[in-house]
Amino acid sequence: MMMYSADRGDKTSNGIVIIGVQDTAYFIQSGNVVTDRNAAILKTRIDYLNTLDKKELRQYHKQQLNAENDNPESKGAGIGLIEIARRASDPIIYEFEPLSDGLQYFTMYITVKQGGKE
């Protein structure tokens, strides 16, 4: 998520990650400030990933490893989001809170069943 951060410097970005355990699952919540452009990219990618099952996610991951990156501000090809979706037990939950000056606060929440199996 730091790759989409609006305040990304040469080697650092600001953001927050919270990890916890609830019942038989881990939960991970992250948040950082993103540009309006990156918010649109994230929304589109997450919405698409949430439509895929585990087999389709595996195939899409392989496809994206060989694809060209369509976001010049990112060093990856969305591989990090695909990995998150592959490991998550449930669809990715996210929210954008509008800020000012073309920025939004992006929050993402995922759950992962303990033991890695559903």
C-alpha positions as CSV (number, residue, x, y, z in Angstrom):
1,M,0.0,0.0,0.0
2,M,2.9,2.2,0.5
3,M,3.6,2.2,-3.2
4,Y,0.4,4.3,-3.7
5,S,1.2,6.7,-0.9
6,A,0.9,10.4,-1.7
7,D,3.8,11.3,0.6
8,R,6.2,8.7,-0.7
9,G,9.8,9.9,-0.6
10,D,12.9,8.3,-2.1
11,K,13.0,5.5,0.4
12,T,10.2,6.1,2.9
13,S,6.4,6.5,3.1
14,N,4.0,7.3,5.9
15,G,1.2,5.0,6.8
16,I,-0.3,2.8,9.5
17,V,-0.7,-1.0,9.7
18,I,-2.6,-2.7,12.5
19,I,-2.5,-6.5,13.0
20,G,-4.6,-8.4,15.4
21,V,-6.3,-11.7,16.2
22,Q,-10.1,-12.2,16.5
23,D,-11.5,-15.6,17.0
24,T,-9.9,-17.9,14.5
25,A,-8.6,-15.2,12.1
26,Y,-6.0,-12.5,11.9
27,F,-7.1,-9.1,10.8
28,I,-4.9,-6.5,9.1
29,Q,-5.9,-2.9,8.6
30,S,-3.8,-0.4,6.8
31,G,-4.2,3.3,6.1
32,N,-2.3,6.0,4.2
33,V,-2.9,9.1,2.2
34,V,-3.2,8.6,-1.6
35,T,-3.8,10.9,-4.5
36,D,-7.2,11.0,-6.2
37,R,-5.6,9.3,-9.2
38,N,-4.2,6.5,-7.1
39,A,-7.5,6.2,-5.3
40,A,-9.3,5.5,-8.6
41,I,-6.6,2.9,-9.5
42,L,-6.9,1.2,-6.2
43,K,-10.7,1.1,-6.3
44,T,-10.7,-0.4,-9.8
45,R,-8.1,-3.0,-8.9
46,I,-9.6,-4.0,-5.6
47,D,-13.1,-4.2,-7.0
48,Y,-11.8,-6.5,-9.8
49,L,-9.8,-8.7,-7.4
50,N,-12.9,-9.1,-5.2
51,T,-14.7,-10.7,-8.1
52,L,-12.1,-13.5,-8.6
53,D,-12.0,-16.8,-6.9
54,K,-8.7,-18.3,-5.6
55,K,-7.9,-20.2,-8.9
56,E,-8.6,-17.0,-10.9
57,L,-6.4,-15.0,-8.6
58,R,-3.6,-17.4,-9.1
59,Q,-3.9,-17.2,-12.9
60,Y,-4.2,-13.4,-12.8
61,H,-1.1,-13.2,-10.6
62,K,0.9,-15.2,-13.2
63,Q,-0.5,-13.0,-16.0
64,Q,0.5,-9.8,-14.2
65,L,4.0,-10.9,-13.5
66,N,4.6,-10.6,-17.3
67,A,2.5,-7.6,-17.9
68,E,3.6,-4.0,-18.3
69,N,2.9,-1.7,-15.4
70,D,0.2,0.9,-16.3
71,N,0.9,3.2,-13.3
72,P,4.2,5.1,-13.8
73,E,4.1,6.1,-10.1
74,S,4.2,2.4,-9.0
75,K,7.1,0.1,-9.0
76,G,5.0,-3.0,-9.3
77,A,2.2,-4.2,-11.5
78,G,-0.4,-4.5,-8.8
79,I,1.3,-7.7,-7.6
80,G,1.1,-6.7,-4.0
81,L,-2.7,-6.2,-4.1
82,I,-3.1,-9.6,-5.9
83,E,-1.0,-11.3,-3.1
84,I,-3.2,-9.7,-0.5
85,A,-6.3,-10.9,-2.3
86,R,-4.8,-14.4,-2.6
87,R,-4.1,-14.7,1.1
88,A,-7.2,-13.0,2.4
89,S,-10.1,-15.3,3.6
90,D,-12.7,-12.8,2.6
91,P,-13.0,-10.0,0.1
92,I,-10.9,-6.9,0.7
93,I,-12.8,-4.2,2.5
94,Y,-11.7,-0.6,1.8
95,E,-12.7,3.0,2.2
96,F,-11.6,6.4,0.9
97,E,-12.1,9.5,2.9
98,P,-11.8,12.7,0.9
99,L,-9.2,15.2,2.2
100,S,-8.1,18.4,0.5
101,D,-5.8,19.2,-2.4
102,G,-6.6,16.1,-4.5
103,L,-5.8,13.7,-1.6
104,Q,-7.8,10.9,0.1
105,Y,-7.2,8.7,3.1
106,F,-7.3,5.1,2.1
107,T,-8.1,2.4,4.6
108,M,-8.0,-1.3,3.8
109,Y,-9.1,-4.2,6.0
110,I,-8.5,-7.9,5.3
111,T,-8.9,-11.1,7.3
112,V,-6.8,-14.2,7.1
113,K,-7.9,-17.5,8.7
114,Q,-5.4,-18.9,11.1
115,G,-3.4,-21.8,9.5
116,G,-3.9,-20.3,6.1
117,K,-6.8,-22.6,5.1
118,E,-10.4,-21.7,4.9
